[in-house]
Amino acid sequence: MKPPAAAPNATPLEALGMVALCFGWFIAGSLWSVSAGFRSGTISDASLIGLVGFEIFVGPIALLILRSRGHAMRDLLPSPSWRGCGVGALLYVACVVASAVALSPFAADAAQPIDRMMETARPSLAVVVTLAVVNGLYEEVFLLGYLQRCFRHQGASFALGLSLLVRVLYHLYQGPHGALSVAVAGLVFGVFYLRTGWLWPVVFAHMLADAIPFL
């Protein structure tokens, strides 16, 4: 595997538009949650189905726009493989360990918003699996396959930092611990993709991260 090539026709205005289309609603909701004292609602089948529906609707539109801009689908979309699933499982374990280390100094802190949300969450297995597949694919295709790869020519640190910033912004509703955990996972994912250009293990690791906490 080699680092992904820079995306064609990737202007800052295009990137801003894609971030607004794919993640703008989530960022706005996350910032509202923070300003309202982390009033994020509950996790239910209805809320998760709503998220899946949004991503299934917006994802193809975003891909069509990128295709019209000269981005090849083979560079944006992952190629599933059993080997990639195995690597993705190891990547997920690495994220869990890294997050545990990063959060260890704050173990005695009060319960976080994400903890309270998970305590009352009772989604069905079918909805959880559907969410994990759709959301894992959606986020990593547009965060890494597009945004990080798009700005690789500006330097690895800039590309990695930009994708991390967007990722953390729409997870702020989870509270400080949740945002830190997301940042650590995003760093692991981003560095792996920078070094290998292999997207499927990251997508699979994200799917596991979305599904396992509910099981």
Buried (B, 14 or more C-beta within 10 A) or exposed (E): EEBBEEBEEBEEEBBEBBBEBBBBEBBEBBBEBBEEEBEBEEBBBEBBBEBBEBBEEBBEEBBEBBEEBEBEEEBBBBEEBEEBBEBBBEBBEBBBEBBEEBBEEEEEEEEBBBEBBBEEBEBEEEBBBBBBBBBBBBBBBBBBBBBBBBBBEBEBEEBBBBBBEBBBBBBBBBBBBBBBBBBBBBBBBBEBBBEBBBBBBBBBBBBBBBBEEBE
